[in-house]
């Protein structure tokens, strides 16, 4: 940052640690009110966590002024404010502009935070392997969120990985979510709303056994209702014509599980459970095209729950605890068969090993009498299943650290048998 002069500047005082981010946000929003039409400020930040320099420039009626605001942030010290410029000296009118702008910003920061009502859409996300289309059968509430069927069914397609000419048609029934979020402006409130939406999508993915995602980001209702189109504009009817016949006839009706409120509260109380749910969702997003990283995510979800349940820290204990936690998800027999997934995950994390079809996207093995690396698909499938079963038990309140310490948690009784895997062998 080059400048010819620098002068100390004292804006109206406020607590930077609590209000600094909001102050920076507000100075951008109030510029046109204070400086006039076609006026604005730009914020540029450089440095690292221990020493940040924030430079705020302003333009009045579309013309940049020379005086800029510089904020020096050093770890453990109070922020320092300066006016800087490249002219011969500070112009008094420009000084007055900065005084008015920072005073108005301080006023806005001091006001109570607002609640913004919003609307968004969640729904199934198409994957590499087609799945049943689900349909929410009734409206319900989760905490302060209102979850409602949209009454519409949308067809969509996705390119088949590794092919220029193949497309995979699919369909989904959009689900409308309405809520309200707190923030000093809409952008802060939207971020909070998105966190809640992702949490809801994760819980429903676990409950319904189908990947649910945000299909339309939160939209502020003060700007009007969010309209769901009858068709996705860029998709040709010809591409999905075969899905129009008997559309919706075989959709699987679902409802919000009776334990969802308990699960929502559990995620809100536990950062580790929230993290495990989030990384599980990343595993589902990656599964088709980045399977080795998907396995890392599913193992991490199980491991995160294990750390929360058994409170271990040493790395040599974590692998053993992972195996014990697997038993809570799928029982001892299956846990023994798939516990080596931890070794596969470690080879990816620590040695960059890829085990799946990363070099041949879209290609799946169909002959199980194949070299050992192709057996990875079963490792991934069973680890995915174990992660979901474990999260389901935790969200239902069947498994917790307290219940384990009281000896009240046993292995599940509803685990289906391992699939027959022909002549393939599981290998680490």
C-alpha positions as CSV (number, residue, x, y, z in Angstrom):
1,X,0.0,0.0,0.0
2,X,1.7,3.2,-1.2
3,X,0.7,6.6,0.2
4,X,2.3,10.0,0.8
5,X,0.8,11.0,4.1
6,X,-0.8,9.2,7.1
7,X,-2.8,10.7,10.0
8,X,-4.3,9.1,13.1
9,X,-8.1,8.9,13.0
10,X,-10.5,8.3,15.9
11,X,-13.9,7.0,14.8
12,X,-16.7,6.7,17.3
13,X,-15.6,4.0,19.7
14,X,-17.0,0.4,19.7
15,X,-15.8,-3.0,20.7
16,X,-13.9,-4.4,17.7
17,X,-13.7,-7.9,19.0
18,X,-17.5,-8.3,19.0
19,X,-18.5,-5.7,16.4
20,X,-15.6,-5.4,14.0
21,X,-17.0,-7.7,11.3
22,X,-20.4,-6.1,11.5
23,X,-18.7,-2.6,11.4
24,X,-16.9,-3.5,8.1
25,X,-20.1,-4.9,6.7
26,X,-22.1,-1.8,7.6
27,X,-19.7,0.8,6.3
28,X,-20.3,-0.7,2.8
29,X,-24.1,-0.6,3.2
30,X,-24.4,3.0,4.5
31,X,-22.1,4.6,1.9
32,X,-24.9,5.6,-0.5
33,X,-27.0,7.1,2.3
34,X,-24.2,9.2,3.7
35,X,-22.2,10.1,0.5
36,X,-25.1,10.3,-1.9
37,X,-26.3,8.5,-5.0
38,X,-23.7,6.5,-7.0
39,X,-21.4,6.6,-4.1
40,X,-19.8,3.5,-2.6
41,X,-16.8,2.1,-0.6
42,X,-14.5,-0.8,-1.3
43,X,-12.8,-2.9,1.4
44,X,-9.4,-4.5,0.7
45,X,-7.7,-6.8,3.3
46,X,-4.2,-8.1,3.3
47,X,-1.8,-9.8,5.8
48,X,-2.2,-12.8,8.0
49,X,-4.1,-13.6,11.2
50,X,-1.6,-12.0,13.5
51,X,-1.4,-8.7,11.5
52,X,-4.2,-7.6,9.2
53,X,-4.3,-4.3,7.2
54,X,-7.8,-3.2,6.0
55,X,-7.9,-0.4,3.5
56,X,-11.3,1.2,2.8
57,X,-11.6,3.4,-0.3
58,X,-14.5,5.6,-1.2
59,X,-16.1,7.1,-4.3
60,X,-18.5,10.0,-4.3
61,X,-20.8,10.3,-7.3
62,X,-18.7,7.7,-9.1
63,X,-15.4,9.5,-8.5
64,X,-12.8,8.2,-6.1
65,X,-11.6,10.5,-3.4
66,X,-8.0,10.6,-2.3
67,X,-8.4,10.0,1.4
68,X,-8.7,6.4,2.5
69,X,-9.3,4.7,5.8
70,X,-6.6,2.3,7.0
71,X,-7.2,-0.1,9.9
72,X,-4.3,-1.9,11.5
73,X,-5.2,-5.1,13.4
74,X,-2.4,-6.7,15.4
75,X,-3.0,-9.8,17.6
76,X,-3.5,-8.8,21.2
77,X,-3.6,-5.0,20.5
78,X,-6.4,-2.5,20.0
79,X,-7.1,-1.7,16.4
80,X,-5.5,1.5,15.0
81,X,-7.3,3.8,12.6
82,X,-5.6,6.1,10.1
83,X,-6.5,8.3,7.2
84,X,-4.0,8.0,4.3
85,X,-3.6,9.5,0.9
86,X,-1.4,10.5,-2.0
87,X,-2.3,14.2,-2.4
88,X,-0.3,17.0,-0.8
89,X,-2.4,17.1,2.3
90,X,-5.7,15.8,3.7
91,X,-8.7,17.7,2.2
92,X,-11.0,18.9,5.0
93,X,-14.2,18.0,3.0
94,X,-12.9,14.4,2.6
95,X,-12.1,14.3,6.4
96,X,-15.7,15.4,7.0
97,X,-17.0,12.6,4.7
98,X,-15.1,10.0,6.7
99,X,-16.3,11.3,10.0
100,X,-19.9,11.2,8.9
101,X,-19.5,7.8,7.3
102,X,-17.9,6.2,10.4
103,X,-20.4,7.9,12.7
104,X,-23.3,6.5,10.8
105,X,-21.7,3.1,10.7
106,X,-21.3,3.2,14.5
107,X,-25.0,4.0,14.8
108,X,-26.0,1.0,12.7
109,X,-23.8,-1.3,14.6
110,X,-25.4,-0.2,17.9
111,X,-28.9,-1.1,16.7
112,X,-30.5,-4.4,17.7
113,X,-29.9,-7.3,15.3
114,X,-32.8,-8.0,12.9
115,X,-34.7,-11.1,12.0
116,X,-35.1,-11.8,8.3
117,X,-37.8,-14.2,7.0
118,X,-36.7,-16.4,4.2
119,X,-37.7,-19.2,1.9
120,X,-35.6,-22.0,0.4
121,X,-35.9,-25.3,-1.4
122,X,-34.3,-28.6,-0.5
123,X,-34.6,-31.9,-2.3
124,X,-32.9,-35.0,-3.6
125,X,-29.7,-34.5,-5.5
126,X,-29.0,-36.8,-8.5
127,X,-26.1,-39.2,-8.0
128,X,-24.1,-41.5,-10.2
129,X,-26.4,-44.5,-9.2
130,X,-30.1,-43.8,-9.7
131,X,-32.3,-44.1,-6.5
132,X,-36.0,-44.0,-5.7
133,X,-37.7,-40.7,-6.0
134,X,-39.0,-39.6,-2.6
135,X,-42.0,-37.3,-2.0
136,X,-42.8,-35.5,1.3
137,X,-46.4,-36.4,2.1
138,X,-47.3,-33.7,4.7
139,X,-46.1,-30.4,6.1
140,X,-44.4,-30.3,9.4
141,X,-42.1,-28.2,11.6
142,X,-38.5,-28.6,12.8
143,X,-37.6,-26.1,15.4
144,X,-38.5,-22.8,13.8
145,X,-38.4,-24.2,10.3
146,X,-41.6,-24.9,8.4
147,X,-41.1,-27.8,5.9
148,X,-43.8,-28.2,3.2
149,X,-44.2,-30.3,0.0
150,X,-44.1,-28.1,-3.1
151,X,-46.6,-30.1,-5.0
152,X,-44.3,-30.1,-8.0
153,X,-42.1,-32.7,-9.6
154,X,-39.1,-31.6,-11.6
155,X,-37.1,-33.7,-14.2
156,X,-33.4,-33.1,-14.6
157,X,-30.4,-34.7,-16.1
158,X,-26.7,-34.8,-15.4
159,X,-23.8,-35.7,-17.8
160,X,-22.5,-39.2,-17.3
161,X,-18.8,-38.8,-16.1
162,X,-16.3,-39.8,-18.7
163,X,-18.8,-39.4,-21.6
164,X,-19.6,-36.6,-24.0
165,X,-22.9,-38.2,-25.2
166,X,-24.5,-40.0,-22.3
167,X,-26.9,-38.3,-19.9
168,X,-28.6,-39.6,-16.8
169,X,-32.2,-38.5,-16.4
170,X,-33.7,-38.2,-12.9
171,X,-36.5,-36.5,-11.0
172,X,-37.1,-35.0,-7.6
173,X,-40.0,-33.4,-5.7
174,X,-38.9,-30.0,-4.3
175,X,-39.5,-29.4,-0.6
176,X,-40.1,-25.8,0.6
177,X,-38.5,-24.6,3.8
178,X,-39.5,-21.4,5.4
179,X,-37.7,-19.8,8.4
180,X,-36.3,-16.7,9.9
181,X,-32.7,-15.9,10.8
182,X,-31.0,-13.2,12.9
183,X,-28.3,-10.9,11.5
184,X,-27.1,-7.4,11.3
185,X,-27.9,-7.6,7.5
186,X,-29.4,-10.1,5.1
187,X,-26.0,-11.5,4.1
188,X,-25.2,-12.5,7.7
189,X,-28.8,-13.8,8.2
190,X,-28.5,-15.8,4.9
191,X,-25.3,-17.5,6.1
192,X,-27.1,-18.5,9.3
193,X,-30.1,-19.8,7.3
194,X,-27.8,-21.9,5.1
195,X,-26.2,-23.5,8.1
196,X,-29.7,-24.5,9.3
197,X,-30.7,-25.7,5.9
198,X,-27.6,-27.9,5.6
199,X,-28.3,-29.3,9.1
200,X,-31.8,-30.1,8.1
201,X,-30.7,-31.7,4.8
202,X,-28.2,-33.8,6.6
203,X,-30.7,-35.1,9.2
204,X,-33.2,-36.0,6.5
205,X,-30.5,-37.7,4.4
206,X,-29.8,-39.9,7.3
207,X,-33.5,-40.5,8.1
208,X,-34.6,-41.2,4.5
209,X,-31.5,-43.0,3.2
210,X,-31.3,-40.6,0.3
211,X,-29.0,-37.7,-0.4
212,X,-30.8,-34.4,0.3
213,X,-29.3,-31.1,-0.6
214,X,-30.1,-27.4,-0.9
215,X,-31.7,-26.9,-4.3
216,X,-32.4,-23.1,-3.9
217,X,-30.5,-20.9,-1.5
218,X,-32.4,-18.9,1.1
219,X,-34.3,-16.0,-0.4
220,X,-35.5,-13.0,1.7
221,X,-39.3,-12.9,1.7
222,X,-39.3,-9.1,1.9
223,X,-38.5,-9.2,-1.8
224,X,-41.4,-11.5,-2.5
225,X,-42.2,-15.2,-2.7
226,X,-39.7,-17.6,-4.2
227,X,-41.3,-19.3,-7.3
228,X,-40.5,-22.9,-8.2
229,X,-40.6,-23.3,-11.9
230,X,-42.7,-26.1,-13.6
231,X,-39.6,-27.2,-15.5
232,X,-35.9,-26.5,-15.2
233,X,-35.4,-24.0,-18.0
234,X,-32.2,-25.4,-19.5
235,X,-33.4,-29.0,-19.7
236,X,-35.0,-30.1,-22.9
237,X,-38.2,-32.2,-22.7
238,X,-36.7,-34.5,-25.3
239,X,-33.9,-35.5,-22.9
240,X,-36.2,-36.5,-20.1
241,X,-39.2,-37.6,-22.1
242,X,-39.2,-41.2,-20.9
243,X,-39.5,-39.9,-17.3
244,X,-42.8,-38.2,-18.1
245,X,-44.6,-41.5,-18.4
246,X,-46.1,-42.6,-15.1
247,X,-44.4,-39.6,-13.5
248,X,-44.7,-39.8,-9.7
249,X,-46.6,-43.1,-9.8
250,X,-43.8,-45.0,-8.0
251,X,-42.4,-42.2,-5.8
252,X,-41.7,-43.2,-2.2
253,X,-43.8,-41.3,0.2
254,X,-41.9,-40.0,3.3
255,X,-42.5,-37.9,6.3
256,X,-40.4,-36.2,8.9
257,X,-39.3,-38.8,11.5
258,X,-40.8,-38.6,14.9
259,X,-37.3,-38.2,16.4
260,X,-36.3,-35.2,14.3
261,X,-36.8,-32.6,17.0
262,X,-34.6,-34.6,19.4
263,X,-32.0,-35.0,16.6
264,X,-32.1,-31.3,15.7
265,X,-31.4,-30.4,19.3
266,X,-28.6,-33.0,19.7
267,X,-26.8,-31.5,16.6
268,X,-27.2,-28.0,18.0
269,X,-25.7,-29.0,21.4
270,X,-22.7,-31.0,20.0
271,X,-20.1,-29.4,17.7
272,X,-18.6,-32.9,17.1
273,X,-22.0,-34.3,16.0
274,X,-22.6,-31.3,13.8
275,X,-19.1,-31.8,12.2
276,X,-19.8,-35.6,11.8
277,X,-23.1,-34.9,10.0
278,X,-21.5,-32.3,7.8
279,X,-18.5,-34.5,6.8
280,X,-20.9,-37.4,6.1
281,X,-22.7,-35.2,3.6
282,X,-19.4,-34.4,2.0
283,X,-18.8,-38.1,1.6
284,X,-22.1,-38.5,-0.2
285,X,-21.3,-35.6,-2.5
286,X,-18.0,-37.1,-3.4
287,X,-19.0,-40.8,-3.6
288,X,-19.6,-41.1,-7.4
289,X,-16.6,-39.2,-8.8
290,X,-14.0,-39.0,-5.9
291,X,-14.5,-42.3,-4.0
292,X,-11.2,-42.4,-2.2
293,X,-11.9,-38.9,-0.7
294,X,-15.5,-40.1,0.0
295,X,-14.1,-43.0,2.1
296,X,-12.0,-40.5,4.0
297,X,-15.2,-38.5,4.8
298,X,-17.2,-41.5,5.9
299,X,-14.4,-42.7,8.1
300,X,-14.0,-39.2,9.5
301,X,-17.7,-39.1,10.4
302,X,-17.4,-42.3,12.4
303,X,-14.1,-41.2,14.0
304,X,-15.6,-37.9,15.0
305,X,-18.5,-39.6,16.8
306,X,-15.9,-42.0,18.4
307,X,-14.0,-39.1,19.8
308,X,-17.1,-37.6,21.2
309,X,-18.4,-40.9,22.7
310,X,-15.1,-42.2,24.2
311,X,-13.2,-38.9,24.8
312,X,-9.8,-40.2,23.5
313,X,-7.0,-38.0,22.3
314,X,-4.0,-40.2,21.6
315,X,-3.6,-41.3,18.0
316,X,-2.8,-44.9,19.0
317,X,-6.1,-45.1,20.8
318,X,-8.2,-43.6,18.0
319,X,-7.9,-46.5,15.6
320,X,-9.0,-49.0,18.3
321,X,-11.8,-46.7,19.3
322,X,-12.9,-46.5,15.7
323,X,-13.3,-50.3,15.7
324,X,-15.3,-50.2,18.9
325,X,-17.6,-47.5,17.5
326,X,-18.1,-49.5,14.3
327,X,-19.6,-52.2,16.5
328,X,-22.2,-49.8,17.8
329,X,-23.2,-49.1,14.2
330,X,-23.2,-52.5,12.5
331,X,-22.4,-55.1,15.2
332,X,-19.2,-57.1,15.8
333,X,-19.4,-59.4,12.9
334,X,-19.7,-56.7,10.2
335,X,-17.3,-54.4,12.1
336,X,-14.6,-57.0,11.9
337,X,-15.1,-57.3,8.2
338,X,-14.9,-53.6,7.4
339,X,-12.6,-52.2,10.2
340,X,-9.7,-52.2,7.7
341,X,-11.4,-49.2,6.0
342,X,-9.4,-47.2,8.5
343,X,-6.2,-48.4,6.8
344,X,-7.5,-47.5,3.4
345,X,-8.4,-44.1,4.6
346,X,-4.9,-43.6,6.1
347,X,-3.2,-44.6,2.9
348,X,-5.2,-41.8,1.1
349,X,-4.6,-39.2,3.8
350,X,-0.9,-39.9,4.5
351,X,0.4,-41.4,1.2
352,X,-1.9,-40.0,-1.4
353,X,-3.2,-43.4,-2.5
354,X,-6.4,-43.6,-4.6
355,X,-8.4,-46.8,-4.5
356,X,-11.4,-46.2,-6.7
357,X,-12.3,-45.2,-10.2
358,X,-10.7,-41.7,-10.1
359,X,-8.7,-42.4,-13.2
360,X,-11.8,-43.7,-15.0
361,X,-14.8,-41.6,-14.0
362,X,-18.1,-43.2,-14.3
363,X,-16.6,-46.7,-14.6
364,X,-17.9,-49.3,-12.1
365,X,-16.6,-52.9,-11.7
366,X,-19.3,-55.5,-12.5
367,X,-17.1,-58.6,-12.2
368,X,-16.3,-59.3,-8.6
369,X,-13.6,-61.8,-9.4
370,X,-11.1,-58.9,-10.0
371,X,-7.8,-57.6,-8.6
372,X,-8.0,-56.6,-4.9
373,X,-8.1,-52.8,-5.6
374,X,-11.5,-53.2,-7.2
375,X,-12.8,-54.6,-3.9
376,X,-12.6,-51.0,-2.7
377,X,-16.2,-50.4,-3.9
378,X,-17.5,-52.8,-1.2
379,X,-15.3,-51.1,1.4
380,X,-16.8,-47.8,0.4
381,X,-20.4,-49.1,0.3
382,X,-20.2,-50.8,3.7
383,X,-18.4,-47.8,5.4
384,X,-21.0,-45.4,4.0
385,X,-23.7,-47.7,5.4
386,X,-21.9,-47.9,8.8
387,X,-21.6,-44.1,9.0
388,X,-25.3,-43.6,8.3
389,X,-26.3,-46.3,10.8
390,X,-24.1,-44.8,13.5
391,X,-25.4,-41.2,12.9
392,X,-29.0,-42.6,12.9
393,X,-28.5,-44.2,16.4
394,X,-26.9,-41.0,17.8
395,X,-29.6,-38.7,16.3
396,X,-32.4,-41.0,17.8
397,X,-30.7,-40.8,21.2
398,X,-29.9,-44.5,21.3
399,X,-26.2,-43.9,21.6
400,X,-24.4,-41.3,23.7
401,X,-21.2,-41.0,25.8
402,X,-23.3,-40.9,29.0
403,X,-25.2,-44.0,28.1
404,X,-22.0,-45.9,27.2
405,X,-20.4,-45.0,30.5
406,X,-23.5,-46.3,32.3
407,X,-23.4,-49.5,30.3
408,X,-26.7,-48.9,28.6
409,X,-25.6,-49.2,24.9
410,X,-25.5,-52.5,23.1
411,X,-24.9,-53.5,19.5
412,X,-27.8,-52.9,17.1
413,X,-30.2,-55.8,16.5
414,X,-31.4,-54.7,13.0
415,X,-28.2,-55.1,10.9
416,X,-28.8,-57.0,7.7
417,X,-26.3,-59.8,6.8
418,X,-23.2,-59.0,4.7
419,X,-23.8,-59.3,1.0
420,X,-22.2,-62.3,-0.8
421,X,-19.1,-61.1,-2.6
422,X,-18.4,-63.9,-5.0
423,X,-14.8,-64.8,-5.2
424,X,-13.5,-61.4,-4.2
425,X,-11.5,-61.1,-1.0
426,X,-11.4,-58.1,1.4
427,X,-7.9,-56.9,1.6
428,X,-6.3,-54.1,3.5
